[in-house]
Amino acid sequence: MTYRILDAPALRDWLAQRHDLSGHLGGAAADWGIREVSDGNLNTVFLVNGPARALCCKQALPHVRVAPDWPMPLERALYESRYMQAIAPAVTGLMPELFAYDPDLFLLVMECLTDHDVLRSALIADQATPGFSGVIGSYVARTVQATGWVSQPFETGAHLLEQFSGNTALTRITVDLILTDPYRVCDRNPEPEEGLRTDVKALQTDQVLHQAVGRLQDRFLTARQALLHGDLHTGSIMLDGTDVRVIDGEFATMGPIGFDCGLYLGNLALHLCAAPHKADAIRTEMLAFWQKFSEELRTGLRAGCGDMWALSGPATRPALIETFLSEILRDTAGFCGLEMIRRTVGFAQVADYDLCMTEQERLLARQKALQIGRTLIVEGASLRSFDSVLSLMGL
């Protein structure tokens, strides 16, 4: 079978030929309801409802969905499927179950989360059940335990490097859109509003900031600590009450653990800038994330570690763990700052700013995000506690 872009009738025909999937849906193919719900930047997504159950079908396009003149390799679907398979045993119930992957159509078929809302949308609508961040902290810690050099035999890391080293096109997007473009004149950056032009110019000429960004570029490209989700923001998380799921792992790559942590916290911080009246709630969520992440990782590493700490024992391992967590904390702060700046002046900005009631409020919120982002990037390498991170955010 050769690749073709599926529409609803073509997807129906394909599913009908897969007895495992058609049996999951139940009934005859004519009984299935299919609707497209694509709202991301890269792929088409269909929800298929049958008499028995439902499926979510996600197909990679040969271009960015929202920018058809921007070509994109289809293989990103392969890496998403590999990511889901690699971490599934460790994060059961925290991401959709993968039922099938078609390598010719670059199509993933997975559990349907019809009753779930995107976390970003739920936050904007004030409908997110508190406590979701602790679940995400657990998700990241479990992923590290399952894939990290610090916790696994070196063969595990070597295999994952081989499995994900080819995901260069999406890693290039990260290198450009998060680590580089906001700090230079670039056609991909949206034209800033008039009140923000001075701030954007400052980002592009700030040599102290550029040096600090360079350190984070180095960390992202060389610190292959564990398998990253690579795009862990509030738009790639869904929830239904207390049921929290992580989706969209196509940016998966081996990298520094603090990258996923920083992107997630950065999006909460952006929401805070747009809705400062939620400061107490956001602070609680940020604390819940870091406490759950660090506690689970600390517990797991005390119980056992990989070849990286093969000579450590009960007397020395606790100190190694705390040093390791401190390193992750510093990376987290820096990558959090990068994400705040990218989502404010770079490509793919966030809808959270729509909470601002006036243009002046929106401008002040965006300026605050840039200021906090710069501070986290420049000062992140010297931080020693998560309270210090919160303090730099004004929490």
Secondary structure, DSSP 8 states (H G I E B T S, - for coil): -------HHHHHHHHHH-HHHHHHH-S-GGG-EEEE---SSSEEEEEEE-SS-EEEEEEE-SEETTEEEEE--TTHHHHHHHHHHHHTTTSTTSS--EEEEETTTTEEEEE--TT-EEHHHHHHTT---TTHHHHHHHHHHHHHHHH-TTTS-HHHHHHHHHHHTT-HHHHHHHHHHTTTGGGS--TTS----GGGHHHHHHHHH-HHHHHHHHHHHHHHHH---EEE-S--STTSEEEETTEEEE---TT-EEE-HHHHHHHHHHHHHHHHHH-GGGHHHHHHHHHHHHHHHHHHHHHHHHH---GGGTT--TTTHHHHHHHHHHHHHHHHHHHHHHHHHHHHHSSS--GGGGG-SSHHHHHHHHHHHHHHHHHHHHHGGG--SHHHHHHHTT-
